[in-house]
Amino acid sequence: MKLLIPGPVTTRPEVRAAMAEDIAPWDNDFRPVLAEVQARLLPIAGGIPGTHAALVLQGCGHFITEAALRSYLAPIGHAKSGRILIPAIGAYADRMKRLATEAGRDVVSLALPDQVPADPAAIAAALAADPSITHVGAVYSETGTGVIHDVAALGAVVRAAGRRMIVDAVSAFGALPFDLAAQPEVDAVVFTSNKCFEGLPGLGFAIGRLDGLEANKGNAGSWSFDLHSIHEQSLRSPGSFRFTPPVQVLSAFRVALDIYEAEGGRPARHARYQANVDALYTGIQRLGLSPYVPREHQGPVVMNTHAPADPAWNLQTFVDGLKRRGFLISNFYNTPTPSFRVGCIGAITPEDMNQFVAAIDEVLNEMQVRNRSPKAVAV
C-alpha cells in the first residue's frame, strides 16, 4: 500500500526492519544513538553548536509545536509574557493558534489568503501596528493546502522589527531549505521523525536557541512539554530521555538518516518530491480536475484538488476505490471549499504518481463521476 498522505509516509523496508529489535532505552549501548541523531540534525538546520541544540520529545508534530510555544513564550499574566502573531493561512496555522491559546499564551491572528504564500509586508504592517507582539508563529509548509510560505522573507521582516519567531516546519524540514545561522530571529524550528525524513512517526524535534530557553526557564507550565528541562536532561545524562521514549522509532530514524544522506541529502530529497508533485499536477489537469493551489504556488509536499461538482462524487467512496488499487489518501476535507489531499512525500517516485493518476481516472469512471469541474464554481 502506498501512503499518499503527508504523514505517516511510505517508508523503506530497511527503515521498518530497524523497528524489529527490542531495545532498552536506558542501556548504555543505546545512549550513543540519540546523541548521534542530535549531532546529525543540527547542521541540517544550519544550527550553531553552543548557540542551538537539537531537542527531542516523544510524540507527534503537535506535541513539539506546543512544547516550543510553551518553552519560548511566557504565559499571559507573567512578568515576561509576550504576544504571538500567527498568520491564519490554513488548517495547521489554526492548530498552532489553538495550541498557543490553550497553553495560556496571548495570540494575535492575522487573516490571510490560503492559496498563496503569506505576504511579508502584511506581517511587517501588523508588527508595526502592535509593539506588544513579541513573536511570530509561522507554518513553513501548510499541510492543509500545499502552499509553501517563504520563511526567510517572513523572518527578514520579523528580524527588522526586533521580534522573535517560532517555525512549524513539520512537513517541510529535510526537503525545503532552512538555515538558522542566517535567521537569528528564529527561536526554534520544529519537525518530526517521519514526513520528509521518511522515518516512522513518534518523535518530535526542535532545533532551538539556548539563550531563548534560558530566558524563559520555568515558564513552560508543563513538565512534559518543557524544552528547557529536556535540554538539562541531555546535559546531565547525554543520550537519555526524561521519560520512556519510542526507542525503536529512534533506531529506525537513524537508518532513515543514513538513506537520506546516501540519496544526496536535502537537495536530492527536494528534487524527488518536486518531480512527484509535477507528475501529479500535470496528471490531475489531464483528467479534467482542478488543483486547489495555482501552479506557481504549489509546493512539493502535499497537493489538493477541488472535489468534482458531479452529484455522484463521494469522498469516502473515492478513497475506498483508490485503496483497492493500492493507494491511500486522506478521507476528510480541511480547506474552506471541498478538496481531496494527496501527499507527495515519502518513499515514492514520479512513476508511482503516474500510476496513481491512472487509478484516479479508473475510480471516477467506476463512480460515474462525469462532471469533474470544481464543486465550488461548477454550474
PEQUI-V375590 format. One record per helix or strand of 2 or more residues. SS is the DSSP state (~ for helix, > for strand). FROM is the first residue (numbers start at 0). LEN is the number of residues. Records with the same first field share a line. If there is no record, write none. Layout:
BEGIN
SS = FROM-LEN ; FROM-LEN
END
This chain:
BEGIN
> = 1-2 ; 51-7 ; 82-6 ; 105-6 ; 132-7 ; 146-2 ; 163-5 ; 185-7 ; 202-7 ; 301-5 ; 326-2 ; 338-5
~ = 12-5 ; 27-17 ; 60-12 ; 90-12 ; 119-10 ; 150-10 ; 179-3 ; 194-3 ; 209-6 ; 226-10 ; 246-17 ; 264-22 ; 294-3 ; 314-10 ; 349-18
END
